[in-house]
């Protein structure tokens, strides 16, 4: 599994909106500057997030972007799916759409398990968790393992 630049930028942009929630719409330029995201690239990402129902936009002088739902109701998985589609794919396909025969048959279960593990983490962390700086215990436990920090 690889987190794309679009997905990373999207999560950072949504997080920026979450911490500014209640201050009115935030201009894309402000988000881009605060997070070090190229402005034009961010505009495309925000469009995808709007179509996914994660952010709302308002035009005009007082316009900008805001979260479409409360931060605790938006998971990191929602944001990633909003800009990249399925979280785990194999050759561009969802694991459930694959078939293997012969000695490769066990691969299907491996890809399904991988998807379940990734989903468990990304669906278990909300933008509200990130905004408050409080990650769920299972995530903190995994991140605390020394092997998690190694690059084999």
N, C-alpha and C positions, 0 to 999 in steps of 0.2 A: 504494500500500500504506500502511496506517495501522496503527500498533501501538495497540491499545486500552488503556485504563486497567487492565482486568483482566489483560491479558497483561503489562504493565509490572509490576504488583503481583505477579503470579505469579512472574516471573523473579526479582524482588527477594526474595520469600519463600523460594524454592528456594535462592537464593544465600545467604541468611541461614542456612538449615539446613545448607548445605554447609560454611560456615566454622565452624559449631558441631558438626559431625559428630564423633562420639566422646565427646561430653559428655552423652549420653542424649537422650531426647525433649525437644523445645522446645515450650513452651506457645504457643498462638496469640497470647495477649496479649503475650508477649515479642517475637515476630516483628513484630507490629503496632507496638509501641512503638519497636523498633529501626529499622524502615523507614518509620515515619510513614504506615502504612496503616490506614484505618478498620477496627476489629476485626470488626464484623459483616460487612463486605464481604469481609474476609480469610477468614472462616470458610467462606463460599460457595466462594471460590477454592480453599481447601485441600481442600474436599470434591471439587471437580472434579479436582484433582491426585491425590487418593487414588484416585478411580475410573479415572484414566488410568494408574495404576501408577507414579506419579512419587514420591509420598510415602506413608508408612505412618502410621497413627495408633494411639495406645494410650490407653485411657481410665483414669481414676483419678487419685489424688494424684500419682503419679510419671509420669503420662501426658503426652502431647503428640504432636508430629510429628517425623518424621525422614525422610531420603531412603530410598526403596525400593531404590535402586541406588546404586552409587558415583558421585560427582559427575562423573568423566570419562566415564561411560557415559550421561549425560543431556545432550542437546543443547538449546540455546535453542529450536530448532524443536519439540522434544518438549513443552516447557513451554507454548509458545504454542498448539500444537495441543490440548493438554490442557484449556485453558480457552476457546479461541476457535474450535476446529475448523480447517478448512483455512487455510493461511497466506496464500494469494492466491486471492481469488475475484472474479468479475466479476458484478455483479448478484446476488450470493449463490450463484453456481454456480462449480464448479471449471472452469478454462479448458478442460480436455479434454472437458467436456460441452457446449461451445458450438459453434454452427455459424453461419457468416456467408456471405452470398452477394454477388455483384456487387462493387462497389467496396470493400465492407467486409471482403472475404475476408482481406486481409493482417493484420487485427486479431488473428485467432486466433494467428498466429505471434508477434505482438508480446506478447500476454498469456502465451503459453507461455514465451517467452524471459524475460519479467519474473519469472514464477514460478520458473524455473530459476535466475536470478540471486539472487533472495531466498533460495531454498532453499540454494544454495551457501554463502551467508554464514551463515544461521541454523543449518544442519546442520553447519557447519564449526567452530562455537564451542560448547564444552561448558561446563557449570556449573563443572567443574573448572578450565577456563581462566580463567573469571571469578573464581573463588575465589582462584586463585593470582596474579591480576592480570596474566596473560600471555595476550594475545590472539594468534591466529595471524597470521603475516606478511601474508597477503592482506587481512585486516581492517585491520591497522594501516596498510598501504599506501593503501587506499581512504580511510581516515579522515584520512590526512596530506595528501590533495589539497585545496588551498585551495577548490576549487569545492564540496567536500563540506560546507563550513561556510556556504556562501552560501544565502540564501533568495530564489530567483528569484520 
